[in-house]
Amino acid sequence: MKKIEGAQIYRMLVVCTEKKFEERRQLLHNKMAVVSQGHFPKDHLANCFKYVLQLIQNETSHLRLTNDTNVERSYIFESYSGKDLEPEESGEIRRKLVDNGFQVDSVSGIPLLHLNFIIKHIFPYTMFYGVRMKPPLLRIGEIYFHHVCHFSNPQSITLRDISRTQKMIKLQMKRQPKISYMIVVLTRNKKAIYDNDFVADDAQVDHVFIDSSNTLPGYCRLRLASSLNFADENVVRIGSNIYQKAFQITETLRSQVDVGRRRKVQYIGVPCKSFPFVRRWKENKRSDFPSGTVIDSIVKNGCTLIPNPHPKSTRPDLEWEFNFSIAETLIFNSLTDGQMHGFLVLNVLLENMTNHLHVPFQTQHLVAVFFLACEELSCRAWDVNFSGCFLYVLGSLLSFLKANFLPDYFIPERNLIDSHRKDDIGTLCCIVEYIRLFPACAVQIVAEKYGYTYGTNLIKRILLNREYFPDRTKFPVIFDESFGPLTIATAKTMAKMGFYGASIQILENRFEQSLLTPQSLLRQSSFNFSDFFMSALMEIKQQSSRVNLARYIHIWGKR
C-alpha cells in the first residue's frame, strides 16, 4: 500500500519542473489532498510530502539538502522518457491515446508500442480462463434461468496461475472454498410490464406493473393489478396499491436446477420484455457498438427484475432491481478477441490491486465502463493500438470515480457507487490512478503473483533502454533489435512450460505488429508467418518443446 500512494507523491518531482516553486508546491498540495482521501497511512504520506517538497524547494532555489550533500532528482524519481510528465490525464490526452499507437504516453512516460509489447507478452490472451462464449439463457425441462451477471463467479475469469506453489489458486479457494455460479430462475406465470404497454390476453400469465415512483434509478416496485385475488402472503398493500414481494426459493427448485453443476439459485426473477432499450440506443446512434444484430437480440430477450434492493431503500422487502445479465452476455459474446483480451487484462489488474480493500473493486463496475468506452473506440482500434485503448478505459474509469458517479451502462442515470463511502471511493481512486500512472509496475506486481516471473526482466529490458523513446522514426530499430529477441525468449519460456498456444500467439502478435510498423525488417522482408515461425522454432534448443510446438501449430491453424 505504501508504494502506491508514495509513488504518486514522488512522481510530482517530474511534473511541471519548469514552473516556479509556488506553483509546484500547489500541485503537490493538490495531489496530497487527493491521496489523503483514501485509507492510507497518514504518517507515511506526510513524510513523503515533506521530503518531496524539500527536494522541489532545493531544486528551484539551488540550495543543498539538509545533510549538505547534493542529491540529483534522477536518483529518487525519473520518468521512463526522461522528460516531464503531465500532472494527470485530461479528456484530450485520453482521446489522443487512441489516435496514434506510436506516441509516448505523456502521463506514464511509456511509449504505447512498448506498453503493448509488455502486456501481450506477459499476459497472453490464451492464458486467461473465461473467454468462451456462454448461452444467455439456459433451460432444464420447463425451468428457464440465467446467471446473476455474465461473470457470476469471479473465479471463472482469471489469469492462469503458473507459479510452482499455485499460491493464487490456494488463495482463491481460501476466499471461496465452494465455487458456485449464482443464477436467476425466471417465473413462468408472471411478466413485468409498464403502465402504457399493450397487454395481450393470456390466461396463463399474470402481469405486474413496473412502478419506479418511489425508488432510485435502476430499481422499482412491482405493482399488481387490483382485480386479482391477494390471499398470497408474498404481497403487501400500501394504500390502494398492492406490491409483489420476493418469491420463496424451495428446496425442490434448488435440487432441480443444481444437479451437481455448482449452481446456486440466488433469486426468482420476473422477466420484462418491454424495457425501453430505445432510450439507450437511438436509431441515429453513431457508434457501431453494439451491432444492430446484437441490439435486436437484446430487445427481444429483454431484462429481468430480481429482488435485490438498493442498500438505501426505504422498503427493501418490496424493491426489485433491473438485471441485464442476458444483455451483457449477448454483448460479451460479440466482442472481438482484442476487446475481450483488453477486458480480461483490466479485470485481473483491478481485482488483484484492490482485493485487500474493505470494499474491493467489482467486476460489474468495469463492465459498465468498458462497454461505454467501446462505444467510443472502434473494434479495429483494439487490434492496432491495444495499449492506447487499455489506457483509455483506465482513464475513463478514473474520471468516473473522481466524479463520484459511475453510470450503469443500460440505465445511465443510475450511479453504481452511490452507496459507497467517500473514503472507500478515495482509496479506489488512488489505486486506479496508480495503475494509470504506472501501468508497467502494476503489470509486474500481478505477474509475479501468478508466477510470470520472466515479466520483471522483460519490463526492465524494454523500458530502461530509452534511447529511441522520443523519436518515432527509430521505433523500427528497437522493434527489431530489442523486441525481436525478447519475443523469441518469451515464446521459448512458454513452450518449455507446455503453453504452446500462448507461445504461438506471442509469435503471431510479434509478426502482426511488425506489419503495422513502418520500415521494420520483417515488413521489408518477404517472410510470411510460416517462415517467421520456422525461424523462431529453430532457436528453441529443447527438442521436446520444439517438436510439440511444431505439432501444435497445425491445431492452432484450425481453431
QUILIN-V934537 format. One record per pair of residues at least 12 apart in sequence whose ideal C-beta (glycine too) atoms are under 8 Angstrom apart, sorted by the first residue. I is the first residue (numbers start at 0). J is the second residue. D is the distance in whole Angstrom. If there is no record, write none. Layout:
((I	J	D) (I	J	D))
//
This chain:
((0	39	6) (0	40	7) (0	355	8) (1	39	8) (1	40	7) (1	43	5) (3	39	8) (3	429	6) (3	430	6) (3	433	5) (4	34	5) (4	37	7) (4	39	5) (4	43	7) (4	44	6) (4	47	8) (4	429	6) (4	433	8) (5	43	7) (5	44	8) (5	47	5) (6	433	7) (6	436	8) (6	437	6) (6	440	8) (7	30	6) (7	34	6) (7	429	7) (7	432	7) (7	433	6) (7	436	6) (8	27	8) (8	30	7) (8	31	7) (8	34	7) (8	44	7) (8	47	4) (8	48	6) (8	51	6) (9	47	7) (9	51	6) (9	75	6) (9	76	4) (10	76	6) (10	84	7) (10	436	6) (11	23	7) (11	26	6) (11	27	5) (11	30	6) (11	51	6) (11	55	8) (11	86	8) (12	51	6) (12	54	6) (12	55	7) (12	72	5) (12	75	6) (12	76	5) (13	72	7) (13	76	6) (13	77	7) (13	78	5) (13	82	8) (13	83	6) (13	84	5) (13	108	8) (14	26	6) (14	83	6) (14	84	6) (14	85	7) (14	86	5) (15	83	7) (15	86	7) (16	58	8) (16	83	5) (17	83	7) (19	59	7) (20	55	7) (20	56	6) (20	59	4) (20	60	7) (23	55	5) (23	59	7) (24	52	6) (24	55	7) (24	56	8) (26	86	6) (27	48	7) (27	51	6) (27	52	6) (27	55	7) (30	86	8) (31	44	7) (31	48	5) (33	425	8) (33	428	7) (33	429	7) (34	429	6) (36	421	7) (36	422	6) (36	424	8) (36	425	3) (36	426	8) (36	428	7) (36	429	8) (37	422	6) (37	425	4) (37	426	3) (37	427	8) (37	428	7) (37	429	4) (37	430	8) (38	356	7) (38	357	7) (38	422	6) (38	423	8) (38	425	8) (38	426	5) (39	426	7) (39	429	7) (53	65	8) (54	70	7) (54	72	7) (54	75	7) (58	72	6) (78	108	4) (79	107	7) (79	108	4) (79	109	5) (79	462	5) (79	465	6) (79	468	7) (80	103	6) (80	108	4) (80	109	8) (80	110	8) (80	465	6) (80	468	5) (80	469	7) (81	465	6) (81	468	7) (82	108	7) (82	469	7) (84	105	7) (84	106	6) (84	107	7) (84	108	5) (85	105	5) (85	106	5) (87	106	7) (87	432	8) (88	106	5) (88	394	5) (88	397	7) (88	398	8) (88	435	7) (90	398	8) (92	105	6) (92	106	6) (92	394	8) (93	390	8) (93	391	6) (93	394	4) (93	395	7) (96	111	7) (96	384	8) (96	387	4) (96	388	8) (96	390	5) (96	391	5) (96	394	8) (97	376	6) (97	380	5) (97	384	6) (97	387	5) (97	388	6) (97	391	6) (98	387	8) (99	111	8) (99	384	8) (99	387	8) (100	112	6) (100	115	7) (100	383	6) (100	384	4) (100	386	7) (100	387	6) (100	515	8) (101	471	5) (101	474	6) (102	471	8) (103	468	6) (103	469	7) (104	390	6) (106	390	8) (106	435	7) (106	436	6) (107	390	8) (107	435	7) (107	436	6) (107	437	7) (107	438	6) (107	439	8) (109	438	7) (109	439	6) (109	462	7) (110	468	6) (110	474	7) (111	384	7) (111	386	5) (111	387	5) (111	390	8) (112	386	8) (112	474	6) (112	478	7) (112	512	8) (112	516	8) (113	461	5) (113	462	7) (114	386	4) (114	389	8) (114	390	8) (114	438	6) (114	439	7) (115	384	8) (115	385	5) (115	386	4) (115	512	7) (116	461	6) (116	482	6) (116	485	8) (116	512	8) (117	439	6) (117	442	6) (117	454	8) (117	457	7) (117	458	6) (117	461	6) (117	462	8) (118	344	6) (118	385	7) (118	386	6) (118	389	7) (118	442	6) (119	340	8) (119	385	7) (119	505	7) (119	508	5) (120	454	8) (120	457	6) (120	485	7) (120	486	7) (120	489	5) (120	505	6) (120	508	8) (121	442	6) (121	446	5) (121	451	5) (121	453	8) (121	454	4) (121	457	7) (121	458	8) (122	158	7) (122	343	8) (122	344	5) (122	347	7) (122	442	7) (122	446	7) (122	451	8) (123	493	7) (123	498	8) (123	501	4) (123	504	5) (123	505	6) (124	336	6) (124	339	8) (124	340	4) (124	343	7) (124	504	6) (125	498	7) (125	500	4) (125	501	5) (125	504	5) (126	158	6) (126	159	5) (126	161	8) (126	498	7) (126	501	5) (127	156	7) (127	157	7) (127	158	6) (127	159	7) (127	340	8) (127	343	5) (127	347	8) (128	154	8) (128	155	7) (128	156	6) (128	157	6) (128	158	8) (128	159	7) (129	150	7) (129	155	5) (129	156	3) (129	157	7) (129	343	7) (130	339	6) (130	343	7) (132	332	5) (133	146	8) (133	149	7) (133	328	6) (133	331	8) (133	332	7) (134	328	8) (135	300	6) (135	324	8) (135	325	4) (135	326	8) (135	328	4) (135	329	5) (135	332	8) (136	300	7) (136	325	6) (137	182	8) (139	255	7) (139	256	6) (139	258	7) (140	255	7) (141	187	7) (142	184	6) (142	252	8) (142	255	6) (142	256	6) (143	184	7) (143	185	5) (143	187	8) (144	182	5) (144	183	6) (144	184	5) (144	185	6) (144	256	6) (144	264	8) (145	182	7) (145	183	6) (145	185	8) (145	303	7) (145	324	5) (145	325	6) (145	328	7) (146	180	6) (146	181	7) (146	182	6) (146	183	7) (146	324	6) (146	328	8) (147	181	4) (147	182	7) (147	183	6) (147	265	5) (147	266	7) (147	305	7) (147	322	7) (147	324	6) (148	181	8) (148	322	8) (148	324	5) (148	327	7) (148	362	8) (148	363	6) (148	366	8) (149	324	6) (149	327	4) (149	328	5) (149	331	5) (149	366	7) (150	362	5) (150	363	8) (150	366	8) (151	180	5) (151	181	5) (151	182	7) (151	324	8) (152	178	6) (152	179	7) (152	180	5) (152	181	7) (153	175	7) (153	350	7) (153	362	7) (154	171	6) (154	175	7) (154	178	6) (155	180	7) (156	343	6) (156	346	6) (156	362	7) (157	171	7) (157	347	7) (157	350	8) (158	343	8) (158	347	5) (158	445	8) (158	449	5) (159	449	7) (160	449	5) (160	450	6) (161	449	7) (161	450	4) (161	451	7) (161	496	6) (161	498	8) (162	448	8) (162	449	6) (162	450	3) (163	450	7) (166	448	7) (167	448	6) (167	449	5) (167	450	8) (177	261	8) (178	261	6) (179	261	6) (179	262	7) (179	263	4) (180	260	8) (180	261	6) (180	262	5) (180	263	7) (181	263	6) (181	265	4) (182	256	7) (182	262	5) (182	263	7) (182	264	6) (182	265	6) (183	264	8) (183	265	7) (183	266	5) (183	267	7) (183	268	4) (183	303	6) (183	305	6) (183	322	7) (183	324	7) (184	248	8) (184	252	6) (184	256	6) (184	264	6) (184	266	7) (184	267	5) (184	268	7) (185	267	8) (185	268	6) (185	269	8) (185	270	5) (185	303	7) (186	246	7) (186	267	6) (186	268	7) (186	269	5) (186	270	7) (188	203	7) (188	204	6) (188	205	6) (189	204	7) (189	205	5) (189	206	7) (189	207	6) (189	243	8) (189	269	5) (190	204	5) (190	205	8) (190	206	6) (190	207	7) (190	269	7) (190	270	6) (190	271	7) (190	272	7) (191	206	8) (191	207	5) (191	208	8) (191	209	5) (191	221	6) (191	269	5) (191	270	7) (191	271	4) (191	304	5) (192	206	5) (192	207	8) (192	208	6) (192	209	7) (192	271	7) (192	273	6) (193	208	7) (193	209	5) (193	273	6) (193	275	8) (194	208	6) (194	209	8) (196	273	5) (205	223	8) (205	224	7) (205	227	7) (206	224	7) (207	221	4) (207	222	7) (207	223	6) (207	224	8) (207	243	6) (207	269	6) (208	221	7) (208	222	4) (208	223	8) (208	224	7) (209	221	7) (209	222	8) (209	271	7) (209	304	8) (210	222	5) (210	240	8) (210	242	8) (213	313	7) (213	314	8) (214	309	7) (214	312	7) (214	318	6) (215	309	5) (215	311	7) (215	312	8) (215	413	7) (215	417	7) (216	407	8) (216	410	6) (216	412	4) (216	413	4) (216	414	8) (217	309	8) (217	320	6) (217	321	6) (217	407	6) (217	410	5) (217	413	4) (218	308	7) (218	309	5) (218	312	7) (218	318	5) (218	319	7) (218	320	5) (218	321	7) (219	304	7) (219	318	7) (219	319	6) (219	321	7) (220	242	5) (220	243	8) (220	314	7) (220	317	5) (220	318	6) (220	319	7) (221	242	6) (221	243	4) (221	269	7) (221	304	6) (221	317	8) (221	319	6) (222	240	5) (222	241	7) (222	242	6) (222	243	8) (223	241	5) (223	242	7) (223	243	6) (225	239	7) (225	240	8) (225	241	7) (229	241	5) (233	245	7) (233	246	6) (233	247	7) (235	316	7) (235	317	6) (242	317	5) (243	269	8) (243	317	8) (243	319	8) (244	306	7) (244	316	6) (244	317	6) (245	266	8) (245	267	7) (245	306	4) (245	316	8) (246	267	4) (246	306	8) (247	267	8) (248	264	5) (248	266	8) (248	267	6) (252	264	6) (252	267	8) (265	305	8) (266	305	4) (266	306	6) (266	307	7) (267	306	8) (268	303	4) (268	304	6) (268	305	4) (268	306	8) (268	322	7) (269	303	7) (269	304	4) (269	319	7) (270	301	6) (270	302	8) (270	303	6) (270	304	8) (271	301	5) (271	302	5) (271	303	7) (271	304	6) (271	321	8) (272	299	8) (272	300	8) (272	301	4) (273	301	7) (274	301	6) (274	302	5) (274	321	7) (276	294	7) (276	297	6) (276	298	5) (276	409	8) (279	408	8) (279	409	6) (279	411	8) (280	294	5) (286	374	4) (286	375	7) (287	377	7) (287	378	7) (288	370	8) (288	373	5) (288	374	5) (288	376	8) (288	378	7) (289	329	8) (289	330	5) (289	333	6) (290	333	6) (293	329	6) (293	330	6) (293	333	5) (296	329	5) (297	325	8) (297	326	4) (297	329	6) (297	330	8) (300	325	5) (300	326	7) (300	329	7) (301	325	8) (302	321	6) (302	322	6) (302	323	5) (302	325	7) (302	326	7) (302	409	8) (303	321	8) (303	322	5) (303	324	7) (303	325	7) (304	319	4) (304	320	7) (304	321	7) (304	322	7) (305	319	6) (305	320	5) (305	322	5) (306	318	7) (306	319	6) (306	320	8) (307	319	7) (307	320	4) (307	322	8) (308	320	7) (309	418	7) (310	418	4) (311	417	8) (311	418	6) (321	409	7) (321	410	6) (323	408	8) (323	409	5) (326	409	7) (327	366	6) (330	370	7) (334	373	8) (335	378	5) (335	381	6) (335	382	7) (337	378	7) (337	381	3) (337	382	5) (337	385	6) (337	388	8) (338	373	6) (338	378	7) (338	381	5) (340	381	8) (340	385	7) (341	369	8) (341	381	6) (341	385	7) (341	388	6) (341	389	6) (341	392	7) (342	365	7) (342	369	5) (344	389	7) (345	365	6) (345	369	7) (345	389	7) (345	392	6) (345	393	7) (346	362	6) (346	365	6) (347	445	6) (348	434	6) (348	441	5) (348	442	7) (348	445	6) (349	365	6) (349	431	7) (349	434	7) (350	362	7) (351	444	7) (351	445	5) (351	448	6) (352	430	5) (352	433	7) (352	434	6) (352	441	6) (352	444	7) (352	445	7) (353	427	7) (353	430	6) (356	423	7) (356	426	6) (356	427	7) (356	430	8) (357	423	7) (358	419	6) (358	420	8) (358	423	4) (358	426	8) (358	427	8) (360	427	6) (360	430	8) (360	431	8) (363	415	7) (364	396	8) (364	405	6) (364	415	6) (364	416	7) (365	396	7) (366	408	7) (367	405	7) (367	406	7) (367	407	6) (367	408	4) (367	415	6) (368	392	6) (368	395	5) (368	396	5) (368	399	6) (368	405	7) (369	392	6) (370	408	4) (371	395	7) (371	406	7) (371	408	6) (372	388	8) (372	391	6) (372	392	5) (372	395	5) (375	391	8) (376	388	5) (376	391	6) (383	515	6) (389	438	8) (390	435	7) (390	438	7) (393	431	7) (393	434	6) (393	435	5) (393	438	8) (394	435	6) (396	431	6) (397	428	7) (397	431	5) (397	432	6) (397	435	6) (400	416	7) (400	424	6) (400	427	6) (400	428	5) (400	431	6) (401	428	6) (403	416	7) (403	421	8) (403	424	6) (404	416	7) (404	417	8) (439	458	5) (439	462	6) (442	454	7) (442	458	7) (443	455	6) (443	458	5) (453	488	8) (453	489	7) (453	492	5) (457	485	6) (457	489	7) (460	481	7) (460	485	6) (461	481	7) (461	482	8) (461	485	7) (464	477	7) (464	481	6) (474	516	6) (475	516	5) (475	517	6) (475	518	5) (475	519	4) (475	520	8) (478	512	8) (478	513	7) (478	516	5) (478	519	5) (479	519	6) (479	520	5) (479	521	7) (482	509	7) (482	512	8) (483	509	7) (486	505	6) (486	506	7) (486	509	4) (486	535	8) (487	535	6) (487	538	5) (489	505	6) (490	502	4) (490	503	8) (490	505	5) (490	506	5) (490	535	6) (490	539	8) (491	538	7) (491	539	5) (491	541	8) (491	544	7) (493	505	7) (494	539	6) (494	541	8) (494	544	4) (494	545	8) (494	547	7) (494	548	5) (495	541	6) (495	544	5) (497	547	8) (499	547	6) (499	548	5) (499	551	4) (499	555	8) (500	551	7) (500	555	6) (502	548	6) (503	532	8) (503	548	7) (503	551	7) (503	552	6) (503	555	5) (506	528	8) (506	531	7) (506	532	6) (506	535	6) (507	528	7) (509	531	8) (510	528	5) (510	531	5) (532	552	6) (536	548	6) (536	549	6))
//
